């Protein structure tokens, strides 16, 4: 997990890219009625718009809420530290999914908004995105980003033979 501001920015960028790309692909597949290989390239066009939105929301708003709420759910002193990671991930999805679904509704679903209204379209988009976002976060994005982040920011281990013995 991030230990300073620089690492937090890098971690957030990595998580945003992995989550946003997958959710854009999913939403494009929903819009087309099926997954098509062309979606994987087309998704990059929307990422240019959605990634900065997700970063700003996550870094400046949601991460603070997620940490605060997770700290209320997890007894940090008594529970395994990974419980805090799980709680933060859970609260992050609960907050980010409706916010990003709202952004996507406004930016990419004008036809549906015209036909069904903004609130109805946003609620439907959120309802369709939520289970996928939660599953993607817990099963794929979270573990993958934490793994890659751990490779990039390896903590220095002290070798036992480097510690001088008491005489």
TORLORO-59519 format. One record per atom (N, C-alpha, C): y, z, x. Coordinates in nm, 4 decimals. Example, Ala and Ser with C-alpha at 12.3 -4.5 7.8 and 13.67 -1.06 7.14 Angstrom:
# TORLORO-59519
[[-0.5690,0.7800,1.3190]]
[[-0.4500,0.7800,1.2300]]
[[-0.3300,0.7800,1.3200]]
[[-0.2250,0.7080,1.2850]]
[[-0.1060,0.7140,1.3670]]
[[0.0030,0.7870,1.2900]]
# end
This chain:
# TORLORO-59519
[[-0.1187,0.0000,0.0839]]
[[0.0000,0.0000,0.0000]]
[[0.1249,0.0000,0.0882]]
[[0.2351,-0.0510,0.0355]]
[[0.3582,-0.0596,0.1138]]
[[0.4077,0.0775,0.1606]]
[[0.4596,0.0794,0.2828]]
[[0.5085,0.2044,0.3425]]
[[0.6601,0.2076,0.3585]]
[[0.7262,0.0922,0.3425]]
[[0.8714,0.0870,0.3582]]
[[0.9268,-0.0257,0.2707]]
[[1.0581,-0.0419,0.2720]]
[[1.1228,-0.1420,0.1864]]
[[1.0763,-0.2840,0.2185]]
[[1.0682,-0.3179,0.3461]]
[[1.0240,-0.4517,0.3854]]
[[0.8838,-0.4805,0.3317]]
[[0.7922,-0.3860,0.3502]]
[[0.6559,-0.4045,0.3007]]
[[0.6527,-0.4123,0.1487]]
[[0.7377,-0.3355,0.0826]]
[[0.7442,-0.3393,-0.0630]]
[[0.7898,-0.4767,-0.1122]]
[[0.8884,-0.5345,-0.0458]]
[[0.9358,-0.6690,-0.0821]]
[[0.8237,-0.7703,-0.0623]]
[[0.7556,-0.7652,0.0507]]
[[0.6459,-0.8600,0.0785]]
[[0.5338,-0.8426,-0.0229]]
[[0.4941,-0.7188,-0.0499]]
[[0.3877,-0.6918,-0.1467]]
[[0.4262,-0.7459,-0.2844]]
[[0.5496,-0.7214,-0.3258]]
[[0.5963,-0.7677,-0.4571]]
[[0.5966,-0.9198,-0.4640]]
[[0.6429,-0.9861,-0.3593]]
[[0.6421,-1.1331,-0.3560]]
[[0.4997,-1.1854,-0.3688]]
[[0.4072,-1.1261,-0.2930]]
[[0.2675,-1.1703,-0.2984]]
[[0.2094,-1.1522,-0.4386]]
[[0.2325,-1.0358,-0.4986]]
[[0.1772,-1.0087,-0.6311]]
[[0.2396,-1.1006,-0.7359]]
[[0.3688,-1.1218,-0.7260]]
[[0.4379,-1.2111,-0.8203]]
[[0.3788,-1.3514,-0.8123]]
[[0.3625,-1.4033,-0.6932]]
[[0.3098,-1.5397,-0.6780]]
[[0.1708,-1.5513,-0.7394]]
[[0.0827,-1.4562,-0.7088]]
[[-0.0557,-1.4633,-0.7584]]
[[-0.0606,-1.4468,-0.9107]]
[[0.0145,-1.3518,-0.9639]]
[[0.0128,-1.3291,-1.1089]]
[[0.0806,-1.4429,-1.1845]]
[[0.1978,-1.4836,-1.1396]]
[[0.2739,-1.5865,-1.2117]]
[[0.1990,-1.7193,-1.2113]]
[[0.1437,-1.7574,-1.0971]]
[[0.0716,-1.8853,-1.0911]]
[[-0.0453,-1.8869,-1.1907]]
[[-0.1242,-1.7810,-1.1904]]
[[-0.2395,-1.7756,-1.2810]]
[[-0.1961,-1.7778,-1.4266]]
[[-0.0909,-1.7031,-1.4595]]
[[-0.0478,-1.6966,-1.5985]]
[[0.0168,-1.8278,-1.6439]]
[[0.0845,-1.8963,-1.5541]]
[[0.1391,-2.0278,-1.5888]]
[[0.0250,-2.1248,-1.6164]]
[[-0.0755,-2.1259,-1.5299]]
[[-0.1908,-2.2141,-1.5511]]
[[-0.2576,-2.1842,-1.6858]]
[[-0.2754,-2.0562,-1.7145]]
[[-0.3365,-2.0153,-1.8411]]
[[-0.2540,-2.0633,-1.9604]]
[[-0.1234,-2.0427,-1.9552]]
[[-0.0377,-2.0837,-2.0665]]
[[-0.0303,-2.2346,-2.0818]]
[[-0.0322,-2.3067,-1.9706]]
[[-0.0354,-2.4531,-1.9797]]
[[-0.1663,-2.4998,-2.0435]]
[[-0.2765,-2.4361,-2.0074]]
[[-0.4054,-2.4714,-2.0668]]
[[-0.4042,-2.4428,-2.2165]]
[[-0.3451,-2.3318,-2.2561]]
[[-0.3326,-2.3024,-2.3999]]
[[-0.2511,-2.4108,-2.4703]]
[[-0.1404,-2.4491,-2.4075]]
[[-0.0534,-2.5510,-2.4670]]
[[-0.1204,-2.6870,-2.4786]]
[[-0.2050,-2.7206,-2.3812]]
[[-0.2744,-2.8494,-2.3825]]
[[-0.4021,-2.8447,-2.4653]]
[[-0.4492,-2.7237,-2.4955]]
[[-0.5727,-2.7103,-2.5727]]
[[-0.6970,-2.7079,-2.4867]]
[[-0.6810,-2.7221,-2.3553]]
[[-0.7957,-2.7190,-2.2632]]
[[-0.7436,-2.7095,-2.1201]]
[[-0.8294,-2.6618,-2.0324]]
[[-0.7938,-2.6590,-1.8898]]
[[-0.8141,-2.7989,-1.8338]]
[[-0.7164,-2.8449,-1.7604]]
[[-0.7200,-2.9773,-1.7004]]
[[-0.6807,-2.9606,-1.5540]]
[[-0.7396,-3.0375,-1.4661]]
[[-0.7095,-3.0220,-1.3229]]
[[-0.5635,-3.0514,-1.2898]]
[[-0.4947,-3.1258,-1.3738]]
[[-0.3533,-3.1552,-1.3485]]
[[-0.2656,-3.0308,-1.3611]]
[[-0.3137,-2.9321,-1.4327]]
[[-0.2372,-2.8085,-1.4541]]
[[-0.2068,-2.7392,-1.3215]]
[[-0.3012,-2.7411,-1.2291]]
[[-0.2843,-2.6671,-1.1037]]
[[-0.1638,-2.7157,-1.0241]]
[[-0.1350,-2.8440,-1.0297]]
[[-0.0169,-2.8973,-0.9611]]
[[0.1094,-2.8779,-1.0456]]
[[0.0978,-2.8994,-1.1767]]
[[0.2136,-2.8858,-1.2652]]
[[0.2680,-2.7432,-1.2661]]
[[0.1823,-2.6465,-1.2457]]
[[0.2239,-2.5056,-1.2512]]
[[0.3300,-2.4729,-1.1467]]
[[0.3285,-2.5436,-1.0344]]
[[0.4275,-2.5159,-0.9296]]
[[0.5706,-2.5414,-0.9770]]
[[0.5871,-2.6361,-1.0680]]
[[0.7207,-2.6637,-1.1220]]
[[0.7771,-2.5448,-1.1982]]
[[0.6941,-2.4797,-1.2781]]
[[0.7396,-2.3622,-1.3525]]
[[0.7530,-2.2398,-1.2624]]
[[0.6748,-2.2358,-1.1547]]
[[0.6826,-2.1204,-1.0638]]
[[0.8209,-2.1061,-1.0021]]
[[0.8871,-2.2179,-0.9786]]
[[1.0217,-2.2149,-0.9203]]
[[1.1168,-2.1354,-1.0096]]
[[1.0927,-2.1414,-1.1396]]
[[1.1757,-2.0686,-1.2357]]
[[1.1221,-1.9273,-1.2597]]
[[0.9921,-1.9149,-1.2802]]
[[0.9336,-1.7886,-1.3237]]
[[0.9171,-1.6853,-1.2115]]
[[0.8921,-1.7281,-1.0898]]
[[0.8738,-1.6311,-0.9803]]
[[1.0001,-1.5486,-0.9522]]
[[1.1178,-1.6106,-0.9426]]
[[1.2371,-1.5266,-0.9226]]
[[1.2614,-1.4292,-1.0381]]
[[1.2353,-1.4736,-1.1608]]
[[1.2510,-1.3849,-1.2761]]
[[1.1546,-1.2667,-1.2637]]
[[1.0293,-1.2965,-1.2325]]
[[0.9287,-1.1902,-1.2197]]
[[0.9630,-1.0954,-1.1054]]
[[1.0087,-1.1497,-0.9928]]
[[1.0440,-1.0638,-0.8797]]
[[1.1568,-0.9690,-0.9169]]
[[1.2621,-1.0215,-0.9761]]
[[1.3771,-0.9387,-1.0133]]
[[1.3357,-0.8300,-1.1125]]
[[1.2614,-0.8679,-1.2157]]
[[1.2168,-0.7698,-1.3142]]
[[1.1270,-0.6639,-1.2512]]
[[1.0308,-0.7085,-1.1701]]
[[0.9363,-0.6144,-1.1118]]
[[1.0027,-0.5244,-1.0082]]
[[1.0741,-0.5829,-0.9150]]
[[1.1295,-0.5067,-0.8033]]
[[1.2386,-0.4090,-0.8476]]
[[1.3260,-0.4531,-0.9371]]
[[1.4410,-0.3720,-0.9732]]
[[1.4223,-0.2857,-1.0984]]
[[1.3266,-0.3192,-1.1836]]
[[1.3120,-0.2447,-1.3086]]
[[1.1709,-0.1870,-1.3246]]
[[1.0726,-0.2751,-1.3348]]
[[0.9378,-0.2338,-1.3745]]
[[0.8697,-0.1450,-1.2712]]
[[0.8853,-0.1721,-1.1433]]
[[0.8163,-0.0911,-1.0424]]
[[0.8606,0.0548,-1.0490]]
[[0.9862,0.0781,-1.0772]]
[[1.0368,0.2148,-1.0889]]
[[0.9775,0.2840,-1.2121]]
[[0.9733,0.2129,-1.3230]]
[[0.9141,0.2664,-1.4455]]
[[0.7648,0.2914,-1.4237]]
[[0.6977,0.1953,-1.3626]]
[[0.5531,0.2059,-1.3401]]
[[0.5196,0.3263,-1.2526]]
[[0.5944,0.3447,-1.1453]]
[[0.5683,0.4583,-1.0573]]
[[0.5942,0.5902,-1.1305]]
[[0.7029,0.5983,-1.2057]]
[[0.7367,0.7192,-1.2799]]
[[0.6279,0.7530,-1.3824]]
[[0.5879,0.6540,-1.4611]]
[[0.4860,0.6763,-1.5641]]
[[0.3497,0.7075,-1.5013]]
[[0.3161,0.6363,-1.3935]]
[[0.1880,0.6601,-1.3262]]
[[0.1828,0.8010,-1.2694]]
[[0.2931,0.8493,-1.2165]]
[[0.2981,0.9845,-1.1612]]
[[0.2765,1.0893,-1.2703]]
[[0.3120,1.0557,-1.3933]]
[[0.2874,1.1470,-1.5054]]
[[0.1400,1.1419,-1.5502]]
[[0.0744,1.0284,-1.5282]]
[[-0.0657,1.0127,-1.5677]]
[[-0.1636,1.0665,-1.4640]]
[[-0.1246,1.0634,-1.3371]]
[[-0.2153,1.0972,-1.2277]]
[[-0.1652,1.2221,-1.1565]]
[[-0.2544,1.3158,-1.1342]]
[[-0.2222,1.4337,-1.0554]]
[[-0.2443,1.3974,-0.9086]]
[[-0.1364,1.3603,-0.8426]]
[[-0.1440,1.3049,-0.7077]]
[[-0.2117,1.4004,-0.6092]]
[[-0.1880,1.5266,-0.6226]]
[[-0.2452,1.6237,-0.5298]]
[[-0.3949,1.6454,-0.5453]]
[[-0.4471,1.6219,-0.6656]]
[[-0.5871,1.6530,-0.6929]]
[[-0.6769,1.5304,-0.7096]]
[[-0.6199,1.4175,-0.7457]]
[[-0.7018,1.2992,-0.7722]]
[[-0.7030,1.2044,-0.6529]]
[[-0.7995,1.1150,-0.6529]]
[[-0.8106,1.0140,-0.5466]]
[[-0.6850,0.9260,-0.5494]]
[[-0.6287,0.8914,-0.4334]]
[[-0.5061,0.8097,-0.4287]]
[[-0.5190,0.6758,-0.5019]]
[[-0.6402,0.6221,-0.5090]]
[[-0.6581,0.4936,-0.5769]]
[[-0.6289,0.5043,-0.7263]]
[[-0.6419,0.6243,-0.7831]]
[[-0.6079,0.6422,-0.9246]]
[[-0.4612,0.6090,-0.9489]]
[[-0.3775,0.6414,-0.8521]]
[[-0.2346,0.6089,-0.8632]]
[[-0.2148,0.4576,-0.8618]]
[[-0.2876,0.3874,-0.7760]]
[[-0.2801,0.2410,-0.7699]]
[[-0.3188,0.1810,-0.9046]]
[[-0.4263,0.2306,-0.9621]]
[[-0.4732,0.1805,-1.0918]]
[[-0.3691,0.2085,-1.2006]]
[[-0.3140,0.3286,-1.1997]]
[[-0.2140,0.3644,-1.3010]]
[[-0.0889,0.2783,-1.2880]]
[[-0.0428,0.2555,-1.1658]]
[[0.0750,0.1705,-1.1452]]
[[0.0463,0.0283,-1.1930]]
[[-0.0714,-0.0249,-1.1607]]
[[-0.1084,-0.1595,-1.2047]]
[[-0.1114,-0.1687,-1.3566]]
[[-0.1687,-0.0680,-1.4195]]
[[-0.1790,-0.0658,-1.5655]]
[[-0.0407,-0.0662,-1.6308]]
[[0.0453,0.0239,-1.5867]]
[[0.1801,0.0326,-1.6450]]
[[0.2604,-0.0939,-1.6132]]
[[0.2412,-0.1508,-1.4952]]
[[0.3123,-0.2745,-1.4585]]
[[0.2784,-0.3877,-1.5546]]
[[0.1507,-0.4044,-1.5861]]
[[0.1112,-0.5106,-1.6791]]
[[0.1669,-0.4824,-1.8184]]
[[0.1605,-0.3568,-1.8604]]
[[0.2130,-0.3206,-1.9924]]
[[0.3614,-0.3564,-2.0041]]
[[0.4357,-0.3391,-1.8954]]
[[0.5791,-0.3710,-1.8976]]
[[0.6076,-0.5187,-1.8713]]
[[0.5427,-0.5744,-1.7702]]
[[0.5738,-0.7115,-1.7282]]
[[0.5273,-0.8167,-1.8284]]
[[0.4146,-0.7964,-1.8916]]
[[0.3619,-0.8991,-1.9823]]
[[0.4588,-0.9320,-2.0962]]
[[0.5112,-0.8338,-2.1700]]
[[0.6079,-0.8697,-2.2748]]
[[0.7365,-0.9302,-2.2198]]
[[0.7830,-0.8795,-2.1046]]
[[0.9067,-0.9333,-2.0463]]
[[0.8898,-1.0781,-2.0011]]
[[0.7825,-1.1055,-1.9303]]
[[0.7594,-1.2423,-1.8819]]
[[0.7233,-1.3358,-1.9974]]
[[0.6538,-1.2850,-2.0974]]
[[0.6240,-1.3660,-2.2160]]
[[0.7526,-1.4026,-2.2892]]
[[0.8474,-1.3098,-2.2907]]
[[0.9772,-1.3379,-2.3532]]
[[1.0510,-1.4470,-2.2751]]
[[1.0518,-1.4344,-2.1422]]
[[1.1169,-1.5374,-2.0593]]
[[1.0517,-1.6733,-2.0810]]
[[0.9190,-1.6770,-2.0822]]
[[0.8477,-1.8035,-2.1028]]
[[0.8744,-1.8602,-2.2416]]
[[0.8834,-1.7730,-2.3411]]
[[0.9120,-1.8170,-2.4785]]
[[1.0476,-1.8853,-2.4844]]
[[1.1479,-1.8237,-2.4249]]
[[1.2834,-1.8803,-2.4274]]
[[1.2914,-2.0094,-2.3474]]
[[1.2271,-2.0116,-2.2304]]
[[1.2412,-2.1261,-2.1400]]
[[1.1507,-2.2446,-2.1724]]
[[1.0297,-2.2182,-2.2227]]
[[0.9312,-2.3255,-2.2329]]
[[0.8730,-2.3482,-2.3720]]
[[0.9136,-2.2714,-2.4699]]
[[0.8514,-2.2853,-2.6016]]
[[0.9540,-2.3101,-2.7122]]
[[1.0518,-2.3943,-2.6836]]
[[1.1577,-2.4217,-2.7816]]
[[1.1025,-2.4800,-2.9109]]
[[1.0011,-2.5656,-2.9015]]
[[0.9432,-2.6261,-3.0224]]
[[0.8812,-2.5194,-3.1127]]
[[0.8073,-2.4276,-3.0533]]
[[0.7456,-2.3202,-3.1320]]
[[0.8515,-2.2263,-3.1881]]
[[0.9546,-2.1978,-3.1084]]
[[1.0625,-2.1107,-3.1554]]
[[1.1329,-2.1749,-3.2745]]
[[1.1578,-2.3051,-3.2673]]
[[1.2222,-2.3754,-3.3792]]
[[1.1361,-2.3713,-3.5046]]
[[1.0053,-2.3853,-3.4871]]
[[0.9148,-2.3905,-3.6017]]
[[0.8823,-2.2521,-3.6581]]
[[0.8678,-2.1522,-3.5721]]
[[0.8167,-2.0223,-3.6175]]
[[0.9111,-1.9045,-3.5943]]
[[1.0163,-1.9251,-3.5179]]
[[1.1096,-1.8170,-3.4886]]
[[1.0822,-1.7534,-3.3529]]
[[1.1873,-1.6979,-3.2959]]
[[1.1779,-1.6391,-3.1613]]
[[1.0838,-1.5201,-3.1564]]
[[1.0993,-1.4259,-3.2473]]
[[1.0179,-1.3032,-3.2434]]
[[0.8697,-1.3350,-3.2634]]
[[0.8384,-1.4187,-3.3607]]
[[0.6985,-1.4535,-3.3879]]
[[0.6356,-1.5247,-3.2685]]
[[0.7085,-1.6171,-3.2091]]
[[0.6572,-1.6907,-3.0928]]
[[0.6381,-1.5970,-2.9741]]
[[0.7347,-1.5081,-2.9516]]
[[0.7246,-1.4123,-2.8413]]
[[0.6065,-1.3168,-2.8609]]
[[0.5898,-1.2650,-2.9825]]
[[0.4781,-1.1739,-3.0093]]
[[0.3434,-1.2433,-2.9923]]
[[0.3338,-1.3674,-3.0382]]
[[0.2089,-1.4420,-3.0209]]
[[0.1828,-1.4672,-2.8730]]
[[0.2854,-1.5067,-2.7997]]
[[0.2709,-1.5335,-2.6566]]
[[0.2270,-1.4067,-2.5836]]
[[0.2897,-1.2950,-2.6169]]
[[0.2525,-1.1677,-2.5537]]
[[0.1089,-1.1305,-2.5869]]
[[0.0700,-1.1447,-2.7133]]
[[-0.0657,-1.1090,-2.7550]]
[[-0.1706,-1.1953,-2.6850]]
[[-0.1409,-1.3221,-2.6666]]
[[-0.2353,-1.4104,-2.5968]]
[[-0.2373,-1.3835,-2.4464]]
[[-0.1246,-1.3464,-2.3903]]
[[-0.1163,-1.3229,-2.2456]]
[[-0.1698,-1.1871,-2.2024]]
[[-0.1534,-1.0858,-2.2861]]
[[-0.1828,-0.9494,-2.2435]]
[[-0.3251,-0.9275,-2.1916]]
[[-0.4290,-0.9635,-2.2665]]
[[-0.5637,-0.9366,-2.2139]]
[[-0.5941,-1.0152,-2.0860]]
[[-0.5411,-1.1348,-2.0756]]
[[-0.5641,-1.2162,-1.9560]]
[[-0.4885,-1.1576,-1.8373]]
[[-0.3645,-1.1157,-1.8596]]
[[-0.2865,-1.0549,-1.7515]]
[[-0.3525,-0.9270,-1.7017]]
[[-0.4016,-0.8452,-1.7932]]
[[-0.4665,-0.7193,-1.7548]]
[[-0.5942,-0.7478,-1.6754]]
[[-0.6767,-0.8368,-1.7258]]
[[-0.8016,-0.8698,-1.6558]]
[[-0.7726,-0.9335,-1.5200]]
[[-0.6792,-1.0264,-1.5149]]
[[-0.6450,-1.0932,-1.3895]]
[[-0.5927,-0.9921,-1.2872]]
[[-0.5075,-0.9009,-1.3321]]
[[-0.4517,-0.7993,-1.2424]]
[[-0.5607,-0.7103,-1.1835]]
[[-0.6479,-0.6584,-1.2693]]
[[-0.7475,-0.5611,-1.2231]]
[[-0.8655,-0.6242,-1.1503]]
[[-0.9071,-0.7411,-1.1909]]
[[-1.0271,-0.8018,-1.1334]]
[[-0.9995,-0.8950,-1.0161]]
[[-0.8840,-0.9586,-1.0130]]
[[-0.8592,-1.0607,-0.9117]]
[[-0.7297,-1.0411,-0.8336]]
[[-0.6163,-1.0467,-0.8998]]
[[-0.4874,-1.0442,-0.8292]]
[[-0.4679,-0.9155,-0.7507]]
[[-0.4868,-0.8018,-0.8147]]
[[-0.4676,-0.6739,-0.7468]]
[[-0.5553,-0.6591,-0.6230]]
[[-0.6877,-0.6726,-0.6380]]
[[-0.7733,-0.6602,-0.5195]]
[[-0.7420,-0.7637,-0.4117]]
[[-0.7150,-0.8883,-0.4516]]
[[-0.6858,-0.9935,-0.3540]]
[[-0.5575,-0.9644,-0.2775]]
[[-0.4509,-0.9313,-0.3493]]
[[-0.3220,-0.9051,-0.2840]]
[[-0.3323,-0.7807,-0.1951]]
[[-0.3983,-0.6752,-0.2422]]
[[-0.4130,-0.5557,-0.1584]]
[[-0.4937,-0.5865,-0.0322]]
[[-0.5961,-0.6717,-0.0447]]
[[-0.6770,-0.7099,0.0713]]
[[-0.5932,-0.7875,0.1729]]
[[-0.5241,-0.8908,0.1275]]
[[-0.4428,-0.9728,0.2172]]
[[-0.3283,-0.8901,0.2759]]
[[-0.2656,-0.8082,0.1939]]
[[-0.1579,-0.7212,0.2418]]
[[-0.2106,-0.6271,0.3500]]
[[-0.3301,-0.5733,0.3289]]
[[-0.3922,-0.4854,0.4282]]
[[-0.4203,-0.5568,0.5591]]
[[-0.4556,-0.6848,0.5524]]
[[-0.4774,-0.7627,0.6749]]
[[-0.3466,-0.7861,0.7497]]
[[-0.2405,-0.8121,0.6751]]
[[-0.1107,-0.8390,0.7367]]
[[-0.0515,-0.7122,0.7967]]
[[-0.0612,-0.6023,0.7230]]
[[0.0004,-0.4769,0.7660]]
[[-0.1067,-0.3731,0.7978]]
[[-0.1903,-0.4062,0.8931]]
[[-0.2942,-0.3124,0.9355]]
[[-0.2306,-0.1887,0.9959]]
[[-0.2831,-0.0746,0.9543]]
[[-0.2365,0.0498,1.0154]]
[[-0.3109,0.0681,1.1467]]
[[-0.2391,0.1120,1.2457]]
[[-0.2992,0.1341,1.3767]]
[[-0.3929,0.2541,1.3682]]
[[-0.5175,0.2318,1.4080]]
[[-0.6135,0.3414,1.4107]]
[[-0.6159,0.3991,1.5514]]
[[-0.6251,0.5288,1.5575]]
[[-0.6327,0.5956,1.6865]]
[[-0.7792,0.6043,1.7245]]
[[-0.8138,0.5444,1.8377]]
[[-0.9518,0.5484,1.8847]]
[[-0.9840,0.6895,1.9331]]
[[-1.1048,0.7344,1.9048]]
[[-1.1422,0.8706,1.9421]]
[[-1.1438,0.8902,2.0924]]
[[-1.1701,0.7833,2.1690]]
[[-1.1720,0.7978,2.3143]]
[[-1.0303,0.7971,2.3734]]
[[-0.9298,0.7670,2.2911]]
[[-0.7926,0.7675,2.3393]]
[[-0.7289,0.9066,2.3283]]
[[-0.7984,0.9952,2.2560]]
[[-0.7471,1.1300,2.2393]]
[[-0.7957,1.2168,2.3552]]
[[-0.7055,1.2746,2.4311]]
[[-0.7496,1.3567,2.5443]]
[[-0.8237,1.4811,2.4963]]
[[-0.9281,1.5145,2.5649]]
[[-1.0069,1.6316,2.5291]]
[[-0.9426,1.7564,2.5865]]
[[-0.9560,1.8635,2.5123]]
[[-0.9029,1.9922,2.5599]]
[[-0.9923,2.0437,2.6730]]
[[-0.9302,2.0987,2.7765]]
[[-1.0095,2.1487,2.8893]]
[[-1.0245,2.2961,2.8851]]
# end
